[in-house]
């Protein structure tokens, strides 16, 4: 298990909306000590963010990133799929043009992942509150029908999809019960594909919003676990902080369980809220602290 971070730790300068190019993000992460990195395309659906993957010359940009990564010794471990256009949320269906754009960006994210040697891409299950909010058979079927073609695209490019555990976020306030907030539903959805290109991402911050004890859910998931999103909070909001800084996730108990279940993926920080208001002059020092804390977490993995 290696320590890594999403490059979104350095996605934007303080007070700015425009994202830095992936290559710039990567270089800042490297200065902080992170050779293992992950790329997030979640906000690529929002034009104001100017994401590389949404640009007309996106392939050129990704090819340049791949060359820079190889030259600098960066190893990309994980990616995150585009988000924010879930087809059933809040009882609204995007028009055909929006769905076509979303599908195009999703395919670009898969191709990007393949070009960078990334094996797994985290994706969000969605909640079908049009057909039936409480029927898991409907939820599973709706997600299967939507994601099956994308799983096939991932297979073509050698990239698996890892469904992420959800929580009761603010944007889901109209949903009484978001789908895949627990390990049982995640495992059921994952197993419905019966495909080696489908697995699970565990987001420790999302889980903290729904439970205190994450050990038993992780044991339930077992070998299905392909990726992690490492963030901390006190259970009240999706804070995206580094471990031990303003959160209450029980890392001392959780880390040995990752060893117990034979987790073979990496330990990837997803803590952009930690750094988003830090002045650029302090980025390297803040990142170095995040790196040191991450290494401490890894040291807990072999302790009983």
Backbone as a ProteinNet text record, in pm:
[ID]
protein_1_A
[PRIMARY]
XXXXXXXXXXXXXXXXXXXXXXXXXXXXXXXXXXXXXXXXXXXXXXXXXXXXXXXXXXXXXXXXXXXXXXXXXXXXXXXXXXXXXXXXXXXXXXXXXXXXXXXXXXXXXXXXXXXXXXXXXXXXXXXXXXXXXXXXXXXXXXXXXXXXXXXXXXXXXXXXXXXXXXXXXXXXXXXXXXXXXXXXXXXXXXXXXXXXXXXXXXXXXXXXXXXXXXXXXXXXXXXXXXXXXXXXXXXXXXXXXXXXXXXXXXXXXXXXXXXXXXXXXXXXXXXXXXXXXXXXXXXXXXXXXXXXXXXXXXXXXXXX
[TERTIARY]
86.2	0	89.8	74.1	153.5	69	136	69.5	66	-48.6	-61.9	-163.3	-182.3	-281.9	-345.2	-470.8	-531.1	-460.6	-435	-368	-455	-583.2	-672.5	-628.8	-531.6	-474.8	-421.4	-385.8	-336.7	-414.8	-545.3	-627.4	-645.2	-660.2	-690.6	-613.8	-577.9	-517.6	-626.8	-588.4	-680.9	-763	-895.5	-985.7	-1016.6	-962.7	-984.9	-1074.6	-1149.5	-1234.2	-1164.6	-1085.1	-1019.7	-919.5	-924.6	-832.5	-697.1	-592.5	-461.3	-460.1	-375	-360.4	-311.3	-348.3	-309	-158.4	-80.9	64.6	112.9	54.4	91.5	53.5	-66.8	-108.3	-9.8	25	115.8	249.2	305.9	436.6	433.2	322.7	311.2	301.7	227.8	219.1	356.2	431.6	565	656.2	647.1	728.7	696.9	573	532	569	624.7	670.4	585.5	481.7	389	428.9	495.5	527.1	407.9	322.9	201.2	86.4	15.9	-87.3	-212.8	-323.1	-450.5	-510.3	-587.7	-648.1	-799	-854.5	-999.2	-1057.4	-1157.1	-1226.7	-1369.9	-1399.5	-1537.2	-1598.2	-1521	-1576.1	-1562.8	-1523.1	-1506.4	-1639.3	-1750.5	-1881.5	-1919.7	-1838.2	-1868.2	-1775.3	-1829.3	-1745.3	-1657	-1704.3	-1626.8	-1496.9	-1483.5	-1361.8	-1248.4	-1279.3	-1177.7	-1090.2	-1149.9	-1074.1	-1004.9	-883.8	-807.6	-886.5	-953.8	-1020.8	-1141	-1189.4	-1302.5	-1258.3	-1127.9	-1076.4	-1078.7	-1081.5	-1082.4	-955.8	-843.9	-716.9	-682.1	-784.1	-764.1	-664	-665.7	-573.1	-428.2	-403.8	-268	-223.5	-312.6	-278.5	-247.6	-326.3	-303.9	-175.2	-146.8	-21.5	98.9	89.4	198.1	212.1	98.8	101.3	169.7	136.2	197.8	348.5	392.8	536.8	604.6	541.7	598.1	603	497.3	492.3	603.9	624.9	731.2	868.3	889.1	1018.2	1044.2	938.9	954.9	942.9	902.8	890.6	761	655.7	524.8	448.8	387.3	308.7	162.5	79.2	-62.8	-133.2	-205.2	-263	-413	-485.3	-632	-685.3	-810	-878.5	-1020.1	-1083.7	-1222.7	-1303.1	-1414.7	-1497.9	-1566.8	-1609.2	-1690.7	-1816.7	-1864.1	-1984.6	-2071.3	-2176.6	-2264.1	-2376.3	-2389.3	-2497.3	-2572	-2591.9	-2661.5	-2802	-2845.6	-2967.1	-3098.9	-3096.5	-3223.6	-3234.3	-3124.1	-3123	-3226.1	-3295.2	-3394	-3504.9	-3533.1	-3644.1	-3632	-3508.8	-3485.5	-3403.9	-3438.2	-3360	-3292	-3159.2	-3092.1	-3141.2	-3135.6	-3174.7	-3068.3	-3101	-3011.6	-2873.6	-2868.6	-2740.3	-2652.4	-2712.7	-2636.6	-2585.4	-2671.2	-2629.3	-2519.8	-2530.9	-2429.4	-2295.2	-2297.3	-2174.7	-2116.7	-2200.9	-2155	-2090.7	-2154.6	-2100.3	-1965.7	-1953.3	-1827.4	-1715.4	-1746.6	-1645.2	-1608.1	-1706	-1679.3	-1584.8	-1609.8	-1522.9	-1382.5	-1374.6	-1244.6	-1169	-1240.3	-1176.7	-1122	-1194.6	-1146.5	-1021.4	-1025.3	-909.4	-790.4	-815.1	-709.4	-645.6	-730.4	-680.9	-593.1	-637.5	-560.4	-425.3	-424	-299	-198.8	-250.5	-164.1	-135.6	-183.2	-157.5	-239.6	-352.8	-439.4	-531.9	-536	-615.6	-759.5	-783.7	-918.7	-963.2	-1090.4	-1152.7	-1273.1	-1275.5	-1387.6	-1508.6	-1626.7	-1751.4	-1857	-1951.3	-2058.5	-2182.8	-2232.2	-2367.2	-2466.9	-2578.5	-2679.9	-2807.1	-2891.5	-3016.8	-3132.8	-3205.3	-3320.9	-3444	-3471.8	-3590.1	-3706.3	-3697.7	-3811.8	-3893.7	-3823.4	-3894.7	-3933.7	-3838.5	-3871.4	-3751.8	-3770.4	-3658.1	-3614.4	-3706	-3673.6	-3653.9	-3674.2	-3663.8	-3521.9	-3443.1	-3305.2	-3293.9	-3392.3	-3390	-3395.7	-3477.8	-3486.4	-3356.2	-3303.1	-3178.2	-3064.5	-3053.4	-2947.6	-2964.2	-3087.4	-3112.8	-3083.9	-3125.3	-3102.3	-2953.3	-2876.9	-2732.8	-2666.2	-2712.6	-2654.2	-2674.7	-2797	-2827.2	-2746.3	-2726.6	-2653.7	-2504.2	-2449.8	-2304.5	-2251.7	-2337.2	-2288.1	-2210.9	-2260.3	-2182.8	-2048.6	-2043.8	-1919.5	-1821.2	-1872.7	-1786.7	-1722.4	-1801.9	-1748	-1641.2	-1665	-1564.4	-1437.3	-1455.2	-1340.2	-1262.2	-1334.1	-1268.1	-1182.6	-1235.7	-1163.3	-1030.2	-1029	-908.9	-831.7	-877.9	-806.5	-824.4	-940	-967.7	-1095.3	-1085.6	-1201.9	-1275.2	-1404.9	-1486.5	-1507.6	-1478.3	-1491.7	-1598.7	-1714.5	-1826.3	-1793.8	-1823.4	-1787.3	-1905.9	-1877.7	-1983	-2030.3	-2160.2	-2221.6	-2258.5	-2313.2	-2356.8	-2475.7	-2528.1	-2640.4	-2585.2	-2549	-2492.7	-2602.6	-2561.8	-2658.9	-2733.4	-2661.6	-2725.3	-2829.3	-2826.4	-2924.6	-3039.6	-3058.6	-3155.9	-3297.4	-3328	-3459.7	-3469.7	-3354.3	-3354.6	-3362.6	-3461.3	-3471.5	-3370.4	-3331.1	-3237	-3148.6	-3034.9	-2942.8	-2896.2	-2877.5	-2836.2	-2686.7	-2649.9	-2510	-2444.2	-2518.6	-2459.6	-2396.5	-2416.6	-2364.5	-2298.5	-2225.1	-2148.4	-2237.9	-2353.9	-2442.2	-2487.4	-2531.2	-2577.7	-2462.2	-2346.8	-2229.6	-2190.1	-2183.8	-2145.1	-2247.7	-2374.9	-2481	-2469.8	-2445.4	-2430.6	-2306.4	-2196.1	-2071.3	-2089.3	-2148.9	-2163.9	-2260.9	-2352.5	-2449.4	-2380.5	-2262.9	-2189.9	-2111.3	-2073	-1992.2	-1879	-1803.6	-1705.2	-1577.3	-1463.5	-1336.5	-1304.6	-1376.6	-1355.7	-1449.3	-1512.4	-1598.5	-1555	-1535.7	-1495.8	-1555.7	-1494.7	-1546.3	-1436.1	-1473.4	-1391.5	-1450.6	-1367.4	-1417.8	-1369.2	-1464.4	-1435.6	-1457.9	-1349.2	-1357.1	-1437.1	-1431.5	-1508.8	-1657.5	-1697	-1838.5	-1888.2	-1806.8	-1847.3	-1864	-1775	-1785.9	-1916.7	-1969.6	-2097.2	-2213.6	-2193.7	-2301.9	-2281.9	-2159.7	-2132.4	-2008.2	-1994.8	-1873.5	-1773.4	-1822.6	-1736.1	-1731.4	-1614.9	-1599.1	-1533.7	-1494.4	-1418.4	-1501.6	-1622.6	-1705.2	-1748.6	-1787.8	-1817	-1697.3	-1577.6	-1458.5	-1436.3	-1461.7	-1448.9	-1553.3	-1672.3	-1777.9	-1734.6	-1675.1	-1631.7	-1515.3	-1421.1	-1310.8	-1235.3	-1218.5	-1139.1	-1203.8	-1327	-1390.4	-1327.1	-1259.9	-1202.7	-1083.8	-1093.4	-989.3	-922	-986.9	-932.4	-984.6	-912.2	-954.6	-951.8	-1044.2	-1041.9	-1021.2	-906.2	-868.2	-899.2	-998	-1035.5	-1097.5	-1104.6	-1153	-1260.8	-1350.3	-1450.3	-1507.3	-1596.5	-1658	-1797.5	-1832.6	-1960.7	-2070.3	-2040.2	-2143.7	-2144.7	-2031.9	-2024.8	-1910	-1912	-1811.1	-1691.2	-1608.3	-1510.9	-1386.7	-1347.8	-1227.9	-1102.6	-1080.1	-961.1	-863.3	-736.2	-639.3	-665.3	-623.8	-646.3	-593.9	-669	-634.2	-644.8	-685.4	-697.5	-845.2	-908.8	-1049.2	-1147.6	-1105.8	-1195.7	-1189.6	-1273.7	-1280.3	-1283.9	-1237.2	-1226.9	-1126.8	-1159.8	-1078.5	-968.3	-867.9	-762.7	-685.9	-669	-595.3	-663.8	-795.3	-869.7	-883.7	-896.5	-924.5	-803.1	-687	-569.5	-534.1	-535	-505.8	-606.7	-730	-832.3	-797.6	-741.3	-698.7	-595.5	-505.7	-408.3	-478.4	-570.2	-643.7	-717.1	-779.6	-858.8	-773.6	-644.6	-555.1	-570.3	-600.2	-616.6	-486.2	-494.4	-376.5	-362.7	-456.7	-451.1	-367.9	-382.4	-305.1	-391.8	-325.4	-388.9	-383.3	-495.9	-495.7	-571	-499	-561.8	-654.6	-774.3	-868.1	-906.5	-813.5	-824.8	-808.6	-879.2	-864.3	-916.2	-1011.4	-1061.3	-954.2	-866.2	-756	-668.4	-645.2	-545.9	-604.1	-735.9	-790.1	-775.6	-764	-749.5	-608.6	-516.5	-377.8	-306.9	-238.3	-166.1	-63.3	-43.4	47.4	188	231.9	364.8	382.1	270.6	275.8	234.7	208	159.6	254.8	383.7	478.3	484	485.4	491	361.9	248.6	120.7	113.3	160.7	162	255.7	370.5	465.5	403.9	323.9	254.8	155	78.9	-16.6	55.5	171.8	250.4	296.8	344.1	392	278.6	163.6	48	3.1	6.5	-27.9	64.1	193.5	289.2	261.3	220.6	184.9	66.7	-32.1	-146.4	-99.5	-9.9	40.3	111.9	180	250.4	155.3	29.3	-71	-126.2	-100.8	-163.3	-116	1.4	55.7	44.8	-26.5	-42.4	-177.1	-179.8	-304.5	-361.5
-119.4	0	124.4	206.5	327.3	449.7	553.2	679.8	765.3	824.6	914.9	1023.1	1112.3	1217.9	1250.4	1292.8	1353.9	1486.3	1515.3	1641	1761.2	1738.3	1847.9	1915.3	1857.8	1929.5	2065	2072	2197.5	2232.1	2217.3	2240.3	2387.4	2469.1	2610.6	2697.1	2814.5	2911.8	2975	3019.6	3082.4	3192.6	3180.2	3282.1	3271.4	3168.6	3154.4	3035.2	3043.4	2933.7	2848	2911.6	2840.3	2738.1	2616.9	2513.4	2526.6	2491	2480.6	2360.4	2363.8	2248.6	2128.9	2008.7	1888.1	1881.7	1922	1916.2	2005.7	2124.7	2213.2	2151	2094.5	2029.4	1918.8	1837.4	1725.6	1772.6	1878.6	1926.3	1978	2043.2	2090	1971	1867.5	1747.1	1682.2	1681	1621.3	1697.4	1830.3	1911.5	1879.6	1839.8	1806.4	1663.7	1587.3	1452.3	1340.1	1374.1	1271.8	1225.1	1110.4	1050.8	974.5	922.4	852.6	954	964.9	1067.8	1012.8	1086.7	1051.2	1175.4	1154.3	1265.1	1265.3	1382.4	1396.8	1474.7	1416	1485.9	1521.6	1515.3	1532.5	1664.4	1772.3	1904.3	1940.4	1844.3	1874.4	1907	1872.4	1904	2051	2124.4	2265.1	2353.7	2424.1	2502.4	2604.3	2661	2766.3	2714.5	2580.7	2526.2	2507	2514.7	2507.6	2382.8	2270.3	2146.6	2102.9	2049.8	2003.7	1904.6	1812.5	1704.3	1754.9	1874.5	1932.5	2023.1	2044	2132.2	2061.9	2140.7	2083	2001.6	2045.2	1975.8	1884.7	1823.1	1744.2	1630.3	1564.6	1453	1500.5	1614.5	1670.3	1700.7	1757.3	1791.9	1666.6	1562.2	1438.7	1371.5	1375.5	1318.6	1392.1	1524.8	1602.3	1567.9	1551.5	1513	1378.3	1283.5	1150.8	1158.3	1241	1257.7	1321.5	1425.6	1492.5	1397.6	1320.1	1227	1124.3	1073.5	974.6	1035.7	1157.7	1224.4	1255.4	1286.4	1326.3	1209.2	1092.3	975.6	968.7	1033.8	1028.1	904.7	835.9	716.4	746.1	750.5	775.3	646.1	653.1	534.8	520.3	632.1	630.1	752	742.7	859.6	864.3	978.2	995.4	1041.2	975.2	1004.7	1140.5	1197.3	1319.5	1298.4	1405.6	1393.9	1517.6	1517.8	1633.7	1633.8	1526	1521.4	1389	1347.3	1222.1	1229.1	1125.1	1136.7	1131.7	1096.3	1087	1180.4	1245.2	1325.9	1438.3	1458.6	1566.1	1557.7	1436	1409.5	1488.1	1510.8	1580.2	1490.6	1491.7	1420.1	1524.4	1518.1	1609.4	1586.6	1689.9	1672.2	1588.7	1548.3	1460	1521.5	1651.2	1718	1709.7	1729.2	1721.5	1580.9	1481.5	1343.2	1303.1	1352.2	1322.1	1382	1503.7	1568.8	1492.5	1450.2	1374.9	1243.7	1173.1	1046.2	1066.6	1176.3	1207	1232.5	1309.1	1336.9	1211.2	1124.6	999	912.8	905.3	828.6	890.3	1022.4	1088.3	1052.5	1046.6	1012.9	870.9	780.9	643.1	638.3	709.7	712.6	777.2	887.3	953	855.3	781.9	685.6	581.1	533.7	433.6	488.5	610.3	671.6	687.7	706.2	730	603	490.2	363.5	342.3	410.2	398.8	278.7	192.1	69.4	88.8	180.4	195.8	341.4	362.3	493.8	488.1	577	582.8	646.8	588.1	641.6	645.7	738.4	752.2	673.6	583.7	530	645.4	636.5	741.1	682.6	771	729	756.1	652.1	663.6	694.5	822.9	860.5	901.4	863.2	879.5	750.6	638.9	511.6	457.9	451.9	405.8	430.9	510.9	549.4	438.5	352.2	256.4	113.4	88	-47.9	-70	-151	-173.1	-244.9	-325.2	-390.9	-287.3	-184.4	-76.5	2	33.4	109.2	35	-93.5	-173.7	-179.5	-202.6	-214.5	-82.2	29.7	159.3	187.8	160	181.4	86.1	-38.1	-136.4	-92.7	-52.8	-13.5	109.1	202.1	324.1	297.7	215.7	198.4	81.8	-12.3	-128.9	-89.3	3.6	42.9	107	176.1	239	136	30.1	-80.7	-144.7	-160.9	-218.9	-127.9	3	97.1	86.8	73.4	57.1	-69.4	-177.1	-303.2	-284.9	-213.6	-190.2	-121.5	-28	50.6	2.5	-106.7	-162	-84.7	-21.2	60.3	9.3	-28.1	-74.8	39.5	19.9	117.9	70.2	157.3	123.4	211.5	151.5	226.9	274.6	401.1	467.2	471.2	453.2	465.7	610.6	627.4	759.2	797.9	917.1	964.8	1058.3	1109.2	1201.7	1343.7	1379.1	1510.5	1616	1743.1	1851.6	1846.2	1812.8	1813.6	1703.6	1606.3	1498.9	1526.1	1650.7	1680.9	1637.5	1628.5	1581.2	1429.4	1363.6	1218	1176.5	1096.5	1046.9	936.6	864.2	753.9	738.4	809.3	790.5	645.7	599.2	461.2	443.8	326.3	286.4	368.8	393.9	455.7	351.3	222.5	117.8	7.7	-78.6	-183.7	-287	-316.4	-417.5	-377.8	-252.9	-207.6	-197	-150.9	-142.9	-280.2	-377.8	-513.3	-572.8	-546.5	-598.7	-541	-409.4	-345.3	-397.6	-405	-454.9	-597.6	-683.5	-824.4	-844.1	-748	-763.1	-762.4	-702.3	-700.1	-829.4	-894.7	-1018	-1000.1	-892.4	-851.5	-808.8	-856.2	-819.7	-672.1	-604.9	-462.6	-376.6	-434.7	-360.8	-390.8	-285.9	-301.5	-191.5	-166.4	-69.3	26.8	155.2	257.9	287.9	291.8	328.7	468.4	560	697.1	704.3	721	718.9	837.4	951.9	1067.8	1047.5	992.1	960.8	863.3	761.9	661	723	816.2	879.5	955.7	1008.1	1079.4	985.8	854.8	758.9	663	655.3	554.2	592.2	533.9	549.9	438.8	314.5	198.4	159.7	178.6	142.7	5.9	-57.6	-182.6	-296.9	-316.1	-426.8	-408.2	-286.4	-267.1	-300	-262.7	-294.4	-444.7	-514.9	-661.4	-722	-663.7	-710.6	-693.5	-581.7	-552.1	-641.5	-659.4	-751.8	-723.7	-828.4	-820.3	-734	-695.1	-604.5	-465.9	-433.9	-300.6	-281.4	-183.4	-156.5	-21.2	70.5	205.7	270.1	372	447.2	596.2	666.8	812.7	847.4	903.2	928	1072.5	1089.3	1222	1205.7	1316.9	1313	1418.5	1391.8	1488.3	1440.7	1517.8	1481.7	1421.5	1385.1	1323.1	1419.2	1548.8	1649	1699.2	1685.7	1735.2	1667	1673.7	1611.3	1705.4	1707.2	1814.4	1800.4	1680.1	1657.7	1717.1	1678.6	1719.3	1603.2	1633.3	1526	1458.9	1333.7	1263.6	1341.5	1333	1391.2	1543.3	1606.6	1752.7	1788.8	1811.2	1851.4	1739.7	1614.7	1502	1401	1297.3	1197.4	1054.4	1033.9	897.9	819.3	695.3	613.4	540.6	615.5	560.1	446.7	455.8	352.1	216.7	214.4	89.9	47.3	144.7	114.7	58.5	117.1	79.8	-68.5	-129	-273.2	-359.3	-310.1	-386.3	-390.3	-282.2	-283.9	-392.9	-410.3	-520.1	-654.5	-663.8	-788.8	-840	-751.1	-794.2	-809.6	-783.3	-800.3	-693.2	-570.3	-461.3	-438.6	-437.4	-426.9	-291.9	-201.4	-70.8	28.2	155.7	261	340.8	421.4	504	647.3	691.1	814.4	926.7	1031.9	1147.2	1218.5	1249.5	1332.9	1448.3	1541.1	1640.6	1782.7	1814.4	1946.2	2059.9	2031.7	2138	2179.6	2087.1	2116.8	2228.3	2228.1	2318.9	2434.1	2436.5	2531.2	2677.8	2707.8	2847	2879.9	2787.7	2812	2892.5	2999.9	3079.8	2995	3025.6	2945.2	2938.5	3043.7	3044.5	2935.5	2885.1	2782.3	2644.3	2630.6	2503.5	2388	2408.9	2298.4	2251.4	2344.5	2306.5	2236.5	2287	2224.1	2083.5	2067.5	1936.1	1841	1892.1	1807.8	1754.8	1838.9	1792.6	1682.8	1701.9	1600.4	1469.4	1479.5	1361.4	1289.7	1365.1	1305.1	1235.5	1299	1238.5	1113.4	1116.9	998.4	882.1	909.6	803.4	747.7	833.5	784.9	688.1	721.3	632.3	495.8	497.2	369.9	289.9	358	287.1	215.4	259.6	197.3	68.6	47.4	-66.1	-201	-205.5	-333.2	-348.6	-254.7	-261.3	-322.2	-412.9	-475.4	-399.4
0	0	0	-102.7	-115	-79	-32.6	-3.7	-129.6	-157.7	-271.7	-242.2	-337.6	-322.9	-457.1	-452.3	-569.6	-594.7	-721.3	-754.9	-720	-688.3	-649.5	-520.2	-450.2	-336.3	-382.1	-511.2	-569.4	-695.5	-691.1	-810.4	-841.8	-736.5	-759.3	-659.9	-704.4	-613.2	-526.4	-412.2	-317.1	-384.9	-374.5	-427.1	-574.8	-643.4	-786.3	-817.8	-926.9	-971.8	-1077.1	-1159.1	-1268.9	-1214.4	-1267.1	-1222.5	-1291.2	-1218.3	-1279	-1372.3	-1473.8	-1561.8	-1480.4	-1525.7	-1453.4	-1430.1	-1530.1	-1517.2	-1403.7	-1389	-1278.7	-1144.9	-1136.5	-1013	-976.1	-1075.5	-1053.8	-996.8	-1052.5	-1009.9	-866	-826	-687.7	-591.6	-629.9	-546.2	-531	-637	-634.7	-538.1	-538.9	-447.2	-301.9	-274.5	-138.1	-99.8	-195.2	-164.6	-219	-296.1	-345.5	-485.7	-494.3	-624	-680.2	-591.1	-631.7	-630.1	-743.5	-754.5	-821.4	-805.6	-866.5	-931	-1037.4	-1111.7	-1095.2	-1070.8	-1055.1	-1173.2	-1239.5	-1348.8	-1308.8	-1178.4	-1131.5	-1179.5	-1172.6	-1204.9	-1353.2	-1434.5	-1577.1	-1645.1	-1580.7	-1637.3	-1615.4	-1539.7	-1510.4	-1593.1	-1693.3	-1786	-1715.2	-1604.2	-1537.9	-1475.8	-1465	-1405.1	-1506.3	-1635.8	-1741.3	-1727.6	-1702.7	-1682.7	-1810.9	-1797.5	-1914.2	-1997.8	-1931.3	-2003.8	-2083.2	-2049.7	-2122	-2236.6	-2250.6	-2355.4	-2491.4	-2597.5	-2732.5	-2759.4	-2701.7	-2722.9	-2604.8	-2546.8	-2424.6	-2443.4	-2559.6	-2580	-2580.1	-2642	-2642.5	-2499.8	-2422.2	-2284	-2201.8	-2221.2	-2146.1	-2191.2	-2321.4	-2372.2	-2312.9	-2303.7	-2243.2	-2095.6	-2027.3	-1885.7	-1868.2	-1954.9	-1946.7	-1966	-2060.8	-2084.3	-1963.5	-1907.1	-1790.4	-1670.6	-1652.8	-1540.3	-1550	-1668.5	-1688.5	-1661.8	-1710.2	-1691.5	-1544.8	-1469.2	-1329.7	-1232.2	-1282.4	-1195.9	-1118.3	-1169.3	-1104.4	-1151.3	-1057.3	-1088.2	-1058	-1162.5	-1141.7	-1100.3	-988.9	-926.2	-949.3	-959.4	-954.9	-1027.6	-1075.8	-1129.7	-1073.9	-1091.8	-1049.9	-1170	-1193.4	-1310.5	-1298.6	-1412.5	-1408.5	-1326	-1264.9	-1182.3	-1192.6	-1114.3	-1108.2	-1209.3	-1289.4	-1388	-1371.6	-1246.7	-1224.3	-1284.6	-1356.2	-1437.2	-1360.5	-1233.1	-1162.3	-1042.2	-1005.1	-884	-892	-779.8	-765.5	-870.1	-913.2	-1004.9	-1135.7	-1180	-1306	-1398.3	-1524.4	-1623.7	-1714.6	-1726.4	-1819.7	-1962.3	-2043.8	-2183.2	-2255.6	-2378.2	-2453.4	-2474.2	-2497.5	-2519.9	-2395.8	-2279	-2153.9	-2130.6	-2151.8	-2132.5	-2231.8	-2355.2	-2455.5	-2414.3	-2361.2	-2315.7	-2196.8	-2105.5	-1989.2	-2032.9	-2125.4	-2173.4	-2242.6	-2318.3	-2386.1	-2284.3	-2179.6	-2078.2	-2001.4	-1977.7	-1908.5	-1992.2	-2122.9	-2211.2	-2214.8	-2218.4	-2215.8	-2087.7	-1975.8	-1847.9	-1850.9	-1914.9	-1928.4	-2015.5	-2129.1	-2219	-2149.1	-2077	-1999.6	-1902	-1829.6	-1731.6	-1798.4	-1914.3	-1987.3	-2031.3	-2083.7	-2128.7	-2014.7	-1893.2	-1777.6	-1698.8	-1749.4	-1681.8	-1556.7	-1545.1	-1427.9	-1444.3	-1344.8	-1352.8	-1306.8	-1210.5	-1154.8	-1155.2	-1189.4	-1184.9	-1091.1	-992.5	-898.9	-965.2	-942.6	-998.1	-888.2	-901.1	-803.6	-846.4	-762.8	-788	-776.5	-848.8	-835.5	-776.2	-727	-664.7	-759.2	-794.8	-884.5	-799.7	-781.6	-702.7	-792.6	-920.8	-1010.7	-1010.5	-1034	-1042.7	-905.9	-813.7	-679.1	-588.7	-486.4	-402.5	-307.6	-266.6	-162	-212	-338.5	-391.9	-444.6	-373.7	-414.4	-547.6	-582.2	-712.6	-824.2	-805.5	-904	-907	-789.1	-783	-853.6	-823.7	-883.7	-1035	-1081.2	-1224.7	-1296.8	-1238	-1301.6	-1314.5	-1209	-1213.8	-1312.1	-1313.2	-1405.5	-1550.9	-1583.6	-1721.2	-1763.9	-1670.7	-1703.3	-1717.8	-1628.1	-1623.3	-1707.4	-1745.5	-1820.9	-1947.5	-2029.2	-2148.2	-2112.1	-1998.2	-1956.2	-1902.5	-1840.6	-1799.2	-1922	-2028.3	-2151.8	-2213.1	-2207.9	-2257.9	-2173.9	-2042.4	-1955	-1986.3	-2014.7	-2049.7	-2175.5	-2273.9	-2399.2	-2373.8	-2277	-2249.6	-2127	-2065	-1950.7	-1822.5	-1806	-1687.2	-1619.4	-1492.7	-1419	-1351	-1323.7	-1252	-1109	-1012.7	-870.6	-806.8	-776	-719.6	-578.3	-553	-427.4	-331.4	-202.2	-101.7	-91.3	-84.9	-80.7	62.8	80	211.5	190.6	299.4	289.1	276.2	153.3	125.8	119.5	122.9	111.1	-21.9	-129.9	-261.7	-274.5	-182.6	-184.3	-87.1	-47.6	57	20.1	-110	-150.9	-146	-131.3	-122.9	22.4	54.4	191.6	217.8	111.7	130.9	7.1	3.7	-108.9	-118.7	-239.5	-265.5	-240.9	-191.7	-167.6	-57.1	49.3	167.2	258.5	229.6	316.7	234.3	303.9	236.6	169.8	228.9	170.8	30.9	14.9	-115.6	-215.2	-167.9	-255.1	-307.7	-217.2	-257.8	-353.5	-327	-412.5	-553.2	-563.2	-693.9	-765.1	-693.7	-752.6	-804.2	-723.2	-760.3	-875.7	-896.4	-1005	-1141.9	-1150.8	-1277	-1298.2	-1187.4	-1196.9	-1297.6	-1280.8	-1380.3	-1308.7	-1356.5	-1294.8	-1312.7	-1401.1	-1423.1	-1339.5	-1238.8	-1146.6	-1003.8	-924	-785.2	-700.1	-586.1	-489.5	-447	-434.4	-371.4	-234.2	-131.1	1.6	36	55.7	96.4	247.5	323.1	469.1	523.4	453.9	496.6	476.9	361	338	443.6	471.6	569.5	708	743.5	875.9	890.5	782.6	788.4	818.5	793.6	808.7	927	981.6	1084.3	1163.2	1281.1	1361.4	1332.3	1324	1305.7	1157.9	1095.1	953.9	935.4	1043.7	1033	974.6	1026.7	978	833	791.2	648.2	558.6	601	521.1	512.9	622.1	619.9	525.9	524.3	434.3	287.3	256.9	119.5	78.8	167.3	143.3	14.5	-65.9	-187.9	-296.1	-279	-375.9	-371.6	-260.3	-243.1	-335.6	-423.5	-522.5	-503.2	-431.4	-418	-289.9	-243.2	-125.4	-153.3	-87.6	-81.9	65.3	96.5	235.1	271	356.7	405.5	543	617.2	755.4	776.2	870.7	915.1	1047.8	1105.8	1233.2	1216.4	1093.5	1068.2	1029.6	1028.9	1003.5	859.1	788.3	651.2	578.5	447	363.1	354.3	460.5	479.7	392.6	354	272.4	336.6	463.2	536.4	545.6	574	592.7	727.7	744.9	871.8	992.6	1102.8	1232.4	1236.1	1128.5	1125.9	1114	1226.5	1226.4	1200.6	1218.8	1196.7	1309.6	1299.4	1406	1351.7	1229.5	1175.9	1260.8	1290.3	1381	1302.3	1260.2	1175.2	1243.6	1375.9	1448	1437.7	1427.6	1415.1	1269.2	1179.6	1039.3	965.9	988	907.9	918.5	1037.3	1043.6	967.1	953	879.6	731.1	678.1	537.8	514.9	610.2	601.4	614.6	708.5	734.7	611.3	535.8	420.3	294.7	306.9	192.4	86.7	130	34.1	-43.1	-175.4	-260.6	-330.9	-306.3	-370	-290	-322.8	-257	-160.4	-78.6	23.3	-27.5	-89.8	-169.1	-97.6	-61.1	2.7	-95.9	-49.1	-125.6	-34.1	-18.3	88.6	36.6	-70.4	-131.3	-44.1	46.4	134.6	234.7	266.7	358.6	305.3	174.5	117.7	37	13.8	-84.2	-44.4	84.5	127.3	174.8	155.6	195.8	86.8	122.3	21.6	-51.7	-177.5	-259.1	-199.6	-129.9	-71.3	34.5	87.7	192.1	140.8	12.5	-42	-11.4	-34.7	-19.6	125.6	220	361	404.2	357.1	391.2	333.5	209.9	147.6	218.4	266.2	337.9	467.7	534.8	655.8	621	512.8	469.6	438.7	375.8	342.3	468.7	565.8	690.3	765.3	769	836.5	762.3	629.7	551.9	581.7	593.2	626.8	765.7	857.6	991.5	983.7	900.6	882.9	831.7	734.2	680	788.1	879.3	986.2	1080.8	1082.9	1168.3	1108.8	980.7	910.5	961.3	1019.8	1068.5	1218.8	1282.5	1427.8	1463.6	1557.7	1603	1722.2
[MASK]
++++++++++++++++++++++++++++++++++++++++++++++++++++++++++++++++++++++++++++++++++++++++++++++++++++++++++++++++++++++++++++++++++++++++++++++++++++++++++++++++++++++++++++++++++++++++++++++++++++++++++++++++++++++++++++++++++++++++++++++++++++++++++++++++++++++++++++++++++++++++++++++++++++++++++++++++

